[in-house]
């Protein structure tokens, strides 16, 4: 029943928010099974929590233990080359094996999401001049140059998801860099102001 002016714009999740919310790299490849009030009993592959395997896990440990386990599970770092292995070789019944990381990048390209540097410009952030500006090591710079090309031309081709996962110049204890933070802070504030749920 409260009034919301929404700054003169209807509330919705922006395309930018959809893109930066691709946080699959934060999922662990292994899950600790931790009953309520007890120490970890065992560790299982994340694939054991999916599909038909999930029923067996639930029957073995019970709903309370599984919910407690997921609640205590720490996410992994949102950084380059930390994508969960099980998501690079994922399948569901009746479908081919897929690489979810590749699908994330293809979806962005198909929908016309701008590359990393243009995305930053659109947000009013300064673009990077070279891959080293991300704060990555020399091996990662070489990998990025191999994928996108050397110099400014290569930097301008870098996909958003790749750029944000390589963005290691972060404030102390931050889980992600400036690009993601810019979108999250705006959308989190908008959601608190506008979303009744």
For each residue, the residues with C-beta under 8 A, 3 or more apart:
1:
2:
3:
4: 11 193 194
5: 8
6: 9 10 11 190 193 194
7:
8: 5
9: 6
10: 6
11: 4 6 190 191 194 195
12:
13: 17 18 187
14: 17 18 183 187
15: 18 19 111 113
16: 19 20 119 122 123 183
17: 13 14 20 21 183 184 187
18: 13 14 15 21
19: 15 16 22 108 113 119 160 161
20: 16 17 160 164 179 180 183 184
21: 17 18
22: 19 104 161
23: 26 27 75 78
24: 27 83 84 87 100 101 104
25: 76 77 78 79 82 83 84 165
26: 23 75 76 77 78 175
27: 23 24 46 75 76 84 87
28: 31 46 73 74 75 76 84
29: 45 46 84 85 86
30: 43 44 45 46
31: 28 43 44 45 46 48 49 69 70 73
32: 40 42 43 69 72 73
33: 40 41 42 43 44 61 65 66 69
34: 38 39 40 41 65 68 69 72
35: 38 41 61 64 65 68
36: 64 65 68
37:
38: 34 35 41
39: 34
40: 32 33 34 43
41: 33 34 35 38 61
42: 32 33
43: 30 31 32 33 40
44: 30 31 33 48 49 57
45: 29 30 31 48 86
46: 27 28 29 30 31 49 50 84 86
47: 50 53 86
48: 31 44 45 53 54 56 57
49: 31 44 46 53 54 57
50: 46 47 53 54
51: 54 92 93
52: 55 56 93
53: 47 48 49 50 56 57
54: 48 49 50 51 57 58
55: 52 58 59
56: 48 52 53 59 60
57: 44 48 49 53 54 60 61 66
58: 54 55 61 62 63 66
59: 55 56
60: 56 57
61: 33 35 41 57 58 65 66 69
62: 58 65 66
63: 58 66 67
64: 35 36 67 68
65: 33 34 35 36 61 62 68 69
66: 33 57 58 61 62 63 69 70
67: 63 64 70 71
68: 34 35 36 64 65 71 72
69: 31 32 33 34 61 65 66 72 73
70: 31 66 67 73
71: 67 68
72: 32 34 68 69
73: 28 31 32 69 70
74: 28
75: 23 26 27 28 78 175
76: 25 26 27 28 82 84
77: 25 26 82 175
78: 23 25 26 75 82 164 165 175 176 180
79: 25 82 165 166 168
80: 136 140 162 165 166 168
81: 140
82: 25 76 77 78 79 165
83: 24 25 87 88 101
84: 24 25 27 28 29 46 76 87 88
85: 29 88 89
86: 29 45 46 47 89 90
87: 24 27 83 84 90 99 100 101
88: 83 84 85 99 100 101
89: 85 86 97 99
90: 86 87 97 98 99 100
91: 95 96 97 98
92: 51 95
93: 51 52
94:
95: 91 92 98
96: 91
97: 89 90 91
98: 90 91 95 102 103
99: 87 88 89 90 102 103
100: 24 87 88 90 103 104
101: 24 83 87 88 104 105
102: 98 99 105 106
103: 98 99 100 106 107
104: 22 24 100 101 107 108 161
105: 101 102 108 109 159 161 162
106: 102 103 109 110
107: 103 104 110 111
108: 19 104 105 111 113 159 160 161
109: 105 106 112 113 159
110: 106 107
111: 15 107 108
112: 109
113: 15 19 108 109 119 160
114: 118 119 122 160
115: 118 119 156 157 158 159 160 163
116: 119 120 128 158 159 160 162 163 164 179
117: 120 121 127 128 155 156 158 163
118: 114 115 121 122 127 156
119: 16 19 113 114 115 116 122 123 160 163 179
120: 116 117 123 125 126 127 128 179
121: 117 118 124 125 127
122: 16 114 118 119
123: 16 119 120 179 182 183
124: 121
125: 120 121 178 179 182
126: 120
127: 117 118 120 121 155
128: 116 117 120 131 133 134 155 163
129: 133 152 155
130: 133 151 152 155
131: 128 134 136 140 141 144 145 154 155 158 166
132: 135 136 141
133: 128 129 130 169
134: 128 131 140 163 166 167 168 169
135: 132 167 168 169 170
136: 80 131 132 140 141 144 166 168
137: 140 141
138: 141 142
139: 142 143
140: 80 81 131 134 136 137 143 144 166
141: 131 132 136 137 138 144 145
142: 138 139 145 146
143: 139 140 146 147
144: 131 136 140 141 147 148 154 158 162 166
145: 131 141 142 148 149 150 154
146: 142 143
147: 143 144 162
148: 144 145 154 155 157 158
149: 145 153 154 157
150: 145 153 154
151: 130 154 155
152: 129 130 155 156
153: 149 150 156 157
154: 131 144 145 148 149 150 151 157 158
155: 117 127 128 129 130 131 148 151 152 158
156: 115 117 118 152 153
157: 115 148 149 153 154
158: 115 116 117 131 144 148 154 155 162 163
159: 105 108 109 115 116 162 163
160: 19 20 108 113 114 115 116 119 163 164 179
161: 19 22 104 105 108 164 165
162: 80 105 116 144 147 158 159 165 166
163: 115 116 117 119 128 134 158 159 160 166 167 179
164: 20 78 116 160 161 167 176 177 179 180
165: 25 78 79 80 82 161 162
166: 79 80 131 134 136 140 144 162 163
167: 134 135 163 164 170 176 177 178 179 180
168: 79 80 134 135 136 177
169: 133 134 135 177 178
170: 135 167 174 175 176 177 178
171: 174
172:
173:
174: 170 171 177 181
175: 26 75 77 78 170
176: 78 164 167 170 179 180 181 184
177: 164 167 168 169 170 174 180 181
178: 125 167 169 170 181 182
179: 20 116 119 120 123 125 160 163 164 167 176 182 183
180: 20 78 164 167 176 177 183 184
181: 174 176 177 178 184 185
182: 123 125 178 179 185 186
183: 14 16 17 20 123 179 180 186 187
184: 17 20 176 180 181 187 188
185: 181 182 188 189
186: 182 183 189 190
187: 13 14 17 183 184 190 191
188: 184 185 191 192
189: 185 186 192 193
190: 6 11 186 187 193 194 195
191: 11 187 188 194 195
192: 188 189 195
193: 4 6 189 190
194: 4 6 11 190 191
195: 11 190 191 192
196:
197:
